[in-house]
């Protein structure tokens, strides 16, 4: 990489940082049109070419969108990539807690919103999943179990929540396999999953949420024994210390 290209890259990075801070501060609200390239160049004190490269990056990141013949508009205030990087740095326990909360939420919403097609897909996914004992390979069972939970997420009537669950479910599964290797994990049995389906079929949101929680709780408990404490747990004051008192 040439020195000229490095300097160019650093100018674009500075422009991205500046524009990103202005977006986060709400200088240009979501749905509003940002200044033109010449106006941004003057505002930021950089060349139009640098502005153009920075805008291209922000378009790719999903923060901006071009409306042909009308200009460039703000689509989001913060980058999804930044959020995903923060999530990836969280501990496995934290990630699993989020997935557990998402499973409860999607089950509750599915009980209230699942249509005939969604219910049929959930029932079919559970029938395919079956019991772990029928699988020769653990990975095959894990994939079918994930398909079952994804069918509930897809039936919850909230596309954003379903996508969030889809992301966390795969991140957590990969993290578990890397962190505890061959340790035996609790296998929520078929009746535990049938309880979730029965509650969704009955339209009972509270029962569906409770049944989903009952499936994830044993895994959280065993991870507490297998995984080292998080930094926050290391720094937590012992019970009865002055910092815990009113």
FENSUL-V87028 format. One record per pair of residues at least 4 apart in sequence whose C-alpha atoms are under 8 Angstrom apart, sorted by the first residue. I is the first residue (numbers start at 0). J is the second residue. If there is no record, write none. Layout:
i j
I J
I J
//
This chain:
i j
0 4
0 5
1 5
2 6
3 7
4 8
5 9
6 10
7 11
7 49
8 12
9 13
10 14
10 49
11 15
11 49
11 50
11 52
11 53
12 16
12 53
13 17
14 18
14 43
14 45
14 49
14 50
14 53
15 19
15 53
15 54
15 57
16 20
17 21
17 43
18 22
19 23
19 76
19 77
20 24
21 25
21 26
21 27
22 26
22 27
22 28
22 76
22 77
23 76
23 77
25 29
25 76
27 31
27 32
27 33
27 73
28 73
28 76
29 72
29 73
29 74
29 75
29 76
30 72
30 73
30 74
31 72
31 73
32 70
32 71
32 72
32 73
33 70
33 71
33 72
33 73
34 38
34 39
35 39
35 70
35 71
36 40
36 47
36 50
36 51
37 41
37 47
38 42
39 43
39 47
39 50
40 44
40 45
40 46
40 47
40 50
41 45
45 49
45 50
46 50
47 51
48 52
49 53
50 54
51 55
52 56
53 57
54 58
54 63
55 59
56 60
57 61
57 62
57 63
58 62
58 63
58 64
58 65
60 78
60 79
60 80
61 74
61 75
61 78
61 79
62 73
62 74
62 75
62 76
62 77
62 78
63 71
63 72
63 73
63 74
63 75
64 71
64 72
64 73
64 74
65 69
65 70
65 71
65 72
66 70
66 71
66 72
77 81
78 82
79 83
80 84
81 85
82 86
83 87
84 88
85 89
86 94
89 93
89 94
90 94
90 229
91 95
91 171
91 174
91 175
92 96
92 219
92 222
92 223
93 97
94 98
94 167
94 171
95 99
95 167
95 171
95 219
96 100
96 219
97 101
97 167
98 102
98 164
98 167
98 168
98 171
99 103
99 211
99 212
99 215
100 104
100 212
101 105
101 160
101 164
102 106
102 148
102 152
102 164
102 208
102 211
102 212
103 107
103 207
103 208
103 209
103 211
103 212
104 108
104 208
105 109
105 151
105 152
105 154
105 155
105 160
105 161
106 110
106 151
106 152
106 155
106 195
106 199
106 204
106 207
106 208
106 211
107 111
107 155
107 199
107 203
107 204
107 205
107 206
107 207
107 208
108 112
108 113
108 155
108 156
108 204
109 113
109 151
109 152
109 154
109 155
109 156
109 199
109 204
110 155
110 198
110 199
110 200
110 201
110 202
110 203
110 204
110 207
111 155
111 199
111 202
111 203
111 204
112 154
112 155
112 156
113 117
113 118
113 154
113 155
113 156
113 199
114 118
114 154
115 119
116 120
117 121
117 150
117 151
117 153
117 154
118 122
118 154
118 200
119 123
120 124
120 150
121 125
121 147
121 150
121 151
121 196
122 126
122 196
123 127
124 128
124 143
124 146
124 147
124 150
125 129
125 144
125 147
125 192
125 193
127 143
128 140
128 143
128 144
128 147
129 133
129 189
130 134
130 188
130 189
131 137
131 140
131 186
134 139
134 140
135 139
136 140
137 141
138 142
139 143
140 144
141 145
142 146
143 147
144 148
145 149
145 168
146 150
147 151
148 152
149 153
149 161
149 164
149 165
150 154
151 155
152 160
152 161
152 164
152 165
153 157
153 158
153 161
155 161
157 161
158 162
159 163
160 164
161 165
162 166
163 167
164 168
165 169
166 170
167 171
168 172
169 173
170 174
171 175
172 176
173 177
174 178
175 179
175 180
176 180
176 181
178 226
179 225
179 226
184 218
184 221
185 217
185 218
185 221
187 191
187 192
187 214
188 192
189 193
190 194
191 195
191 210
191 213
191 214
192 196
192 210
192 211
192 214
193 197
194 198
194 207
194 210
195 199
195 206
195 207
195 208
195 210
195 211
196 200
196 207
197 201
197 207
198 202
198 203
198 204
198 206
198 207
198 210
199 203
199 204
199 207
203 207
204 208
205 209
206 210
207 211
208 212
209 213
210 214
211 215
212 216
213 217
214 218
215 219
216 220
217 221
218 222
219 223
220 224
221 225
222 226
223 227
223 228
228 232
228 233
229 233
230 234
231 235
236 240
236 242
236 243
238 243
239 243
239 244
240 244
//
